[in-house]
Amino acid sequence: MRKALRWLLALTVLIGTLSTAGAATAAQPEATGTDIKDRLLSVPGMSLIEEKPYPGYRFFVLNYTQPVDHRHPSKGTFQQRITVLHKDVSRPTVFYTSGYNVSTNASRREPTQIVDGNQVSMEYRFFTPSRPAPADWSKLDIWQAASDQHRIFEALKPIYSGNWIATGGSKGGMTATYYERFYPGDMNGTVAYVAPNDVVNDEDSAYDRFFTKVGTKQCRDRLDAVQREALVRREPLERKYAAYAADNGYTFTTVGSLDKAYEAVVLDYVWGFWQYNLLANCGDDSLIPPDAERATDDQIWNSIDTISGFSAYADQGLEPYTPYYYQAATQLGAPTIRFPYIEKRYIRYGYQPPRNFVPREIPTRFQPRAMRDVDTWVRHHARHTLYVYGQNDPWGSERFRVDKGAKDSYVLTAPGMNHGANVAGLVADEKTFATARILQWAGVPAGSTAQAKPLARFDARLDVRDVEREPALRP
């Protein structure tokens, strides 16, 4: 990989064009003289929720009218929430989605900072308030969601006529990939972060191998001991859980019982640590009790709650993410891992399928061909696509690959990083190379690859954010 990168770096230097970085300026009045808000609201189906000021930008929260079913547009519509972080119509545009709700506060994803551009962010269909009423759950699938993005792109492309880059992290990275698969002509490039790729839902041995090698043996043993101890002490800790649930009004109708919810939270513990923490955190005695067998019940409880979260599988914790669990149960798939260090008598349910986290009244039927189709397309037809994974992120155990049929597409891994892996966390030559490709795809090459760096200055309010989070610590 390093040899290939060096060759590509040299080639890019030879063919590099003149830098247009000087175009990266603060938001300016539009050349047409028409206010950007007026232009956005002139789009049929677009309405304003609010505008929020931010220095150097205009930030809009909008509703866009979408068909419930893109195959039959006459069968009803719903309002889909989007945001626009506007800099200048002459700049490139980044199209972002988390795959969940959209934030209504201004923020800038890494590709947006790199290209110093505009950012359009989309709320995924069926996440409230972007949910049809009544909700026909059969219309929640990856093609319908990609078609949402396609219509938004077509509506805004006449305003933002420069190059577009799709991006997202975790489920958002998956979403960006599915969009490219179904509408490969829309985007000039795709940057997908920490995107899981569960091609064969029933074959999950890659996750088991990951958990035998990640980090250090000392850290793995320490985490395993706390997780096991939480199951050994199930009776007293479940009494504590029942009191906690009563105090907070939590119920467990969807998952079935407090006992099932308790085990699900505990079994998320090791996965959750590696997803959201760094190896250095393993030495924090306040986070992970160093001697699990001698730890107090409160120490075990607090460690599990901090890393996994005891509210996750209550009805109130599951409900906002019903669309995610529905998709996991119908198309995306979900990992199942083993726990060889915990005696079988302590595990009653194991990793539960996502069907258990969807209300009974919503029917689900798994479609095994959906992910196989996407995986095959990416390996053989991906174009201008970058995947970034974290070395210590469990979700990267099953990842996207690019084969010989893919064009100008790459899979890179950030050493030591978790589910927050990004281009900035890559080793130096890969970071420079990836930055250069993003700039090239956005139509703003910065001279030679060796000179490539983000065009916009770092802004703590716009650019600092939490790690992309799944609804719980696993599907």
C-alpha positions in Angstrom: 0.0 0.0 0.0 2.8 2.4 0.9 4.6 1.8 -2.4 1.3 2.4 -4.3 0.8 5.6 -2.4 4.3 6.8 -3.2 3.7 6.2 -6.9 0.3 8.0 -6.7 1.9 10.9 -4.9 4.5 11.3 -7.5 2.0 11.0 -10.3 -0.2 13.6 -8.8 2.7 16.0 -8.5 3.4 15.6 -12.2 -0.2 16.2 -13.2 -1.1 18.7 -10.5 -2.9 21.8 -11.7 -2.6 25.4 -10.5 -4.0 25.9 -7.0 -7.3 27.6 -6.6 -7.0 27.8 -2.8 -7.1 31.5 -3.1 -10.8 31.1 -3.8 -11.4 30.0 -0.2 -12.8 33.2 1.3 -15.5 34.2 3.7 -19.1 34.1 2.4 -19.6 36.8 -0.1 -22.8 38.3 -1.7 -23.9 36.2 -4.7 -22.9 37.4 -8.1 -26.5 37.2 -9.2 -27.5 39.7 -6.6 -30.3 37.3 -5.4 -30.2 36.5 -1.7 -29.4 32.9 -1.0 -32.4 32.4 1.2 -34.7 33.5 -1.6 -32.9 31.2 -4.0 -33.3 28.2 -1.6 -37.0 29.0 -1.0 -37.6 29.3 -4.7 -37.1 25.5 -4.9 -40.5 23.8 -5.3 -41.3 22.0 -2.0 -38.7 23.9 0.1 -39.8 25.8 3.2 -37.9 27.6 5.9 -38.0 26.4 9.5 -35.4 28.9 10.8 -32.2 30.7 9.9 -29.4 30.8 12.5 -26.5 33.2 12.2 -22.9 32.0 12.1 -19.8 34.1 11.2 -18.8 33.6 7.6 -21.8 31.5 6.8 -25.6 31.5 6.4 -27.2 28.5 8.2 -30.7 27.4 7.3 -32.9 24.7 8.7 -35.4 23.7 6.0 -38.2 21.3 5.2 -38.3 19.6 1.8 -41.4 17.8 0.4 -40.5 14.2 -0.5 -42.6 11.3 -1.9 -43.2 8.6 0.6 -42.6 6.2 -2.3 -40.3 7.3 -5.0 -41.6 4.6 -7.3 -45.2 5.9 -6.9 -44.8 9.7 -6.1 -48.6 10.2 -6.2 -49.1 8.1 -3.1 -48.4 10.7 -0.6 -45.6 13.0 0.7 -43.8 13.9 3.9 -41.6 16.7 5.1 -37.9 15.9 5.3 -35.7 18.1 7.4 -32.4 19.3 5.9 -29.9 22.0 6.7 -27.7 24.2 4.5 -24.5 25.7 5.8 -24.0 28.2 3.0 -20.6 29.8 2.2 -20.7 30.7 -1.4 -22.3 29.3 -4.5 -18.9 29.3 -6.2 -17.5 26.8 -3.6 -17.9 23.0 -3.8 -20.7 21.4 -1.7 -20.5 18.5 0.7 -23.6 16.4 1.1 -23.7 14.9 4.6 -25.9 12.6 6.5 -25.4 10.7 9.8 -28.1 8.2 8.7 -30.1 9.3 11.7 -31.5 12.7 12.8 -30.0 15.9 11.5 -28.5 18.5 13.9 -30.2 21.9 13.8 -27.0 23.6 15.0 -24.3 24.6 12.5 -21.4 22.1 12.2 -18.9 21.3 9.6 -17.8 17.8 8.6 -14.1 17.1 7.8 -14.5 17.2 4.0 -16.3 20.5 4.3 -13.3 21.9 6.2 -10.9 20.4 3.7 -12.6 21.9 0.6 -13.8 25.1 2.4 -17.3 24.6 0.9 -21.0 24.6 1.5 -22.6 21.7 3.4 -26.1 20.2 2.8 -27.2 17.8 5.6 -30.1 15.5 5.4 -32.2 13.8 8.1 -32.7 10.2 7.2 -36.3 9.2 6.4 -38.5 7.9 9.2 -36.4 9.6 11.9 -38.7 12.1 13.6 -39.9 14.6 12.5 -39.0 13.3 9.0 -41.5 10.5 9.2 -44.6 10.0 7.0 -47.9 9.8 8.8 -49.2 7.2 8.9 -45.8 5.4 8.7 -45.6 2.7 6.0 -42.4 1.0 7.2 -42.1 -1.0 4.0 -41.0 2.3 2.4 -38.0 2.5 4.7 -35.2 1.0 2.6 -31.8 2.0 1.3 -33.1 2.7 -2.2 -35.8 5.0 -1.0 -33.3 6.9 1.2 -30.9 7.2 -1.7 -33.7 8.6 -3.8 -34.3 11.2 -1.1 -30.7 12.3 -1.5 -31.0 12.3 -5.3 -34.0 14.6 -5.3 -32.4 17.0 -2.9 -29.3 17.1 -5.0 -31.3 17.7 -8.2 -33.2 20.5 -6.5 -30.1 22.3 -5.2 -27.6 21.6 -8.0 -28.8 24.6 -10.0 -27.9 26.8 -7.0 -24.7 25.0 -6.0 -23.4 24.3 -9.5 -19.8 23.3 -8.4 -18.6 19.8 -7.6 -20.3 17.8 -4.8 -18.8 15.3 -2.3 -21.0 12.9 -0.4 -19.9 12.0 3.2 -21.0 10.4 6.4 -19.8 8.4 9.3 -20.9 5.0 10.6 -24.5 4.5 9.3 -23.9 7.8 7.4 -20.9 6.3 5.7 -23.1 3.3 4.7 -25.7 5.8 3.5 -23.2 7.7 1.3 -22.1 4.4 -0.2 -25.7 3.3 -1.0 -26.3 6.7 -2.6 -23.3 6.3 -4.8 -24.4 2.7 -5.7 -27.9 3.7 -6.8 -27.1 7.2 -8.3 -23.5 7.0 -9.4 -23.7 10.0 -11.6 -24.6 12.5 -8.9 -21.5 13.0 -6.8 -17.9 13.9 -7.8 -16.6 11.9 -4.9 -17.5 10.0 -1.8 -15.8 10.0 1.6 -17.2 7.3 3.9 -16.0 7.1 7.5 -16.1 3.9 9.6 -18.8 2.3 7.5 -19.8 -1.3 8.4 -20.4 -3.7 5.6 -22.2 -6.8 6.8 -22.3 -8.8 3.5 -23.3 -12.2 4.9 -25.5 -11.5 8.0 -25.0 -15.0 9.5 -21.2 -15.1 9.2 -19.6 -12.9 11.9 -16.4 -14.6 12.8 -14.4 -11.5 11.8 -15.7 -9.8 15.0 -14.6 -12.7 17.2 -11.1 -12.5 15.7 -11.1 -8.7 16.3 -11.8 -9.1 20.0 -9.0 -11.6 20.5 -6.4 -9.1 19.1 -7.5 -5.5 19.7 -5.4 -3.4 22.1 -3.3 -5.4 24.6 -4.0 -8.6 26.5 -3.9 -6.7 29.8 -6.7 -4.4 28.6 -8.8 -7.1 27.1 -8.6 -9.2 30.3 -9.5 -6.2 32.4 -12.6 -5.4 30.3 -13.6 -9.1 30.1 -13.4 -9.4 33.9 -15.8 -6.5 34.5 -18.3 -7.8 31.9 -18.3 -11.2 33.4 -18.6 -9.9 37.0 -21.7 -7.9 35.9 -23.4 -11.2 34.9 -22.1 -13.0 38.0 -23.8 -10.3 40.1 -26.9 -10.2 38.0 -29.4 -10.5 41.0 -28.2 -7.5 43.1 -27.4 -5.3 40.0 -30.8 -6.1 38.5 -32.4 -4.9 41.7 -30.5 -1.7 41.3 -31.6 -1.6 37.6 -35.2 -1.9 38.6 -35.0 1.0 41.0 -33.2 3.0 38.4 -35.9 2.2 35.8 -38.7 3.1 38.3 -37.0 6.4 39.1 -36.8 7.4 35.4 -40.1 5.9 34.2 -38.4 3.3 32.0 -40.3 0.4 30.6 -39.3 -2.7 28.7 -42.2 -3.7 26.5 -40.3 -3.9 23.2 -37.3 -6.0 24.4 -39.6 -8.1 26.6 -38.2 -7.8 30.1 -35.8 -6.0 32.4 -33.7 -9.1 32.5 -33.2 -9.1 28.7 -32.4 -5.4 28.7 -29.9 -5.9 31.5 -28.0 -8.6 29.7 -28.1 -6.7 26.4 -26.5 -3.7 28.1 -23.8 -5.8 29.8 -22.9 -7.7 26.6 -22.4 -4.3 24.9 -19.7 -3.4 27.4 -16.5 -4.6 25.7 -17.7 -3.6 22.2 -18.7 -0.2 23.5 -15.3 0.4 25.1 -13.4 -0.1 21.9 -15.9 1.8 19.8 -15.7 5.0 21.8 -12.5 4.8 23.8 -8.8 4.7 23.1 -6.4 2.1 24.5 -5.1 4.7 27.0 -8.5 4.8 28.6 -8.1 1.2 29.7 -5.8 2.4 32.5 -8.4 4.7 34.0 -9.4 3.0 37.3 -12.4 5.3 37.7 -13.7 4.0 34.4 -12.7 0.4 34.6 -12.2 -1.2 38.1 -8.8 -2.8 38.1 -9.9 -5.8 40.1 -13.4 -6.8 39.1 -13.9 -9.5 41.7 -13.1 -7.1 44.6 -14.9 -4.1 43.1 -18.1 -2.9 44.8 -21.5 -3.3 43.1 -21.5 0.4 42.5 -18.1 0.3 40.8 -19.3 -2.4 38.4 -22.6 -0.6 37.8 -21.0 2.7 37.1 -18.5 1.2 34.7 -21.2 -0.6 32.7 -23.5 2.4 32.7 -20.7 4.8 31.6 -19.6 2.7 28.7 -22.9 0.9 27.7 -25.7 3.0 29.2 -28.5 1.3 31.1 -31.2 3.3 29.4 -30.3 1.9 25.9 -32.7 -1.0 25.8 -35.6 0.6 27.7 -38.5 1.5 25.5 -37.6 5.1 25.9 -34.0 4.5 24.7 -35.1 2.3 21.8 -38.0 4.4 20.4 -35.9 7.2 18.8 -33.9 4.5 16.9 -36.7 2.3 15.7 -35.9 3.2 12.1 -32.3 2.0 12.6 -33.3 -1.3 14.1 -35.9 -1.8 11.4 -33.3 -1.4 8.8 -30.9 -3.7 10.6 -33.6 -6.3 10.7 -34.6 -6.0 7.1 -31.4 -5.0 5.0 -28.4 -3.9 6.9 -27.8 -6.9 9.1 -26.2 -7.0 12.6 -23.2 -8.6 14.1 -23.3 -11.5 16.6 -20.2 -12.2 18.7 -19.2 -14.9 21.1 -18.0 -14.6 24.7 -15.7 -17.6 25.4 -14.4 -16.1 28.6 -17.9 -16.1 30.2 -19.4 -19.4 31.4 -22.5 -20.4 29.5 -24.6 -20.5 32.7 -24.2 -16.7 33.0 -25.5 -15.9 29.5 -29.2 -16.4 29.0 -29.9 -14.7 25.7 -26.7 -13.8 23.9 -26.6 -11.1 21.4 -30.2 -10.5 20.5 -31.3 -9.9 16.9 -32.4 -6.4 15.9 -36.0 -7.8 15.5 -36.1 -7.8 19.3 -35.7 -4.1 19.4 -38.5 -3.2 16.9 -42.1 -3.0 18.3 -44.0 -6.2 17.5 -46.6 -4.4 15.5 -44.0 -3.4 12.9 -43.4 -6.4 10.6 -39.9 -7.2 9.4 -38.5 -9.5 6.8 -34.7 -9.8 6.1 -33.5 -9.3 2.5 -30.1 -11.0 2.3 -29.4 -9.8 -1.3 -29.3 -6.1 -0.4 -25.9 -5.9 1.2 -24.4 -8.4 -1.3 -25.5 -6.2 -4.1 -23.9 -3.1 -2.6 -20.7 -4.9 -1.7 -20.3 -6.3 -5.3 -20.9 -2.9 -6.8 -18.4 -1.2 -4.6 -15.7 -3.8 -5.3 -16.1 -3.6 -9.0 -17.5 -0.2 -9.8 -16.7 2.3 -7.1 -15.4 5.6 -8.4 -13.7 8.5 -6.6 -14.4 6.9 -3.2 -12.4 6.9 0.0 -13.1 4.7 3.0 -11.5 5.6 6.4 -11.5 3.1 9.3 -10.1 3.0 12.8 -7.7 0.3 13.7 -9.4 -0.4 17.1 -13.0 0.1 16.0 -15.1 -3.1 16.1 -17.3 -1.9 13.3 -14.3 -2.0 10.9 -14.1 -5.8 11.3 -16.4 -6.2 8.3 -15.6 -3.3 6.0 -15.9 -2.2 2.4 -13.2 -3.3 -0.1 -12.2 -2.0 -3.5 -11.0 -4.4 -6.1 -9.4 -3.9 -9.5 -12.7 -2.8 -11.1 -12.9 0.3 -8.8 -11.5 3.6 -10.1 -9.5 6.1 -8.0 -10.9 4.5 -4.8 -9.1 3.6 -1.5 -9.5 2.0 1.9 -7.3 3.5 4.6 -6.9 2.8 8.3 -6.1 5.2 11.1 -3.7 3.6 13.6 -5.0 3.3 17.2 -8.2 5.1 16.4 -11.8 4.2 17.2 -15.2 4.9 15.7 -14.1 8.5 15.4 -11.4 7.7 12.8 -10.9 10.5 10.2 -8.4 11.7 7.6 -6.6 13.8 10.2 -5.8 10.6 12.1 -4.1 8.8 9.2 -0.3 8.4 9.0 1.3 11.5 7.4 1.7 10.3 3.8 -1.8 8.8 3.7 -3.3 11.9 5.3 -1.7 14.1 2.6 -2.7 11.7 -0.1 -6.4 11.5 1.0 -6.6 15.2 1.4 -5.3 15.7 -2.1 -7.8 13.3 -3.5 -10.7 15.0 -1.8 -9.6 18.4 -3.1 -9.2 17.0 -6.6 -12.7 15.4 -6.5 -14.1 18.7 -5.2 -12.6 20.6 -8.2 -10.2 22.6 -6.0 -6.8 21.0 -6.4 -4.1 22.5 -4.2 -1.1 22.2 -6.4 1.0 19.1 -5.8 -0.1 16.4 -3.4 2.7 17.1 -1.1 1.2 20.5 -0.4 -2.4 19.3 0.2 -4.0 20.5 3.4 -7.5 21.7 4.5 -8.4 25.0 2.9 -10.5 26.3 5.8 -9.0 27.2 9.1 -10.0 25.0 12.1 -13.1 26.4 13.9 -13.7 24.8 17.4 -17.4 25.5 17.3 -17.9 24.0 13.8 -15.3 21.3 13.7 -15.2 19.7 17.2 -17.8 16.9 17.6 -18.5 13.6 19.3 -17.6 10.3 17.7 -20.3 9.1 15.3 -22.6 7.1 17.6 -24.7 4.1 16.8 -28.1 4.1 18.6 -26.6 1.8 21.2 -23.2 0.2 21.3 -24.1 -2.3 18.7 -27.0 -2.8 16.3 
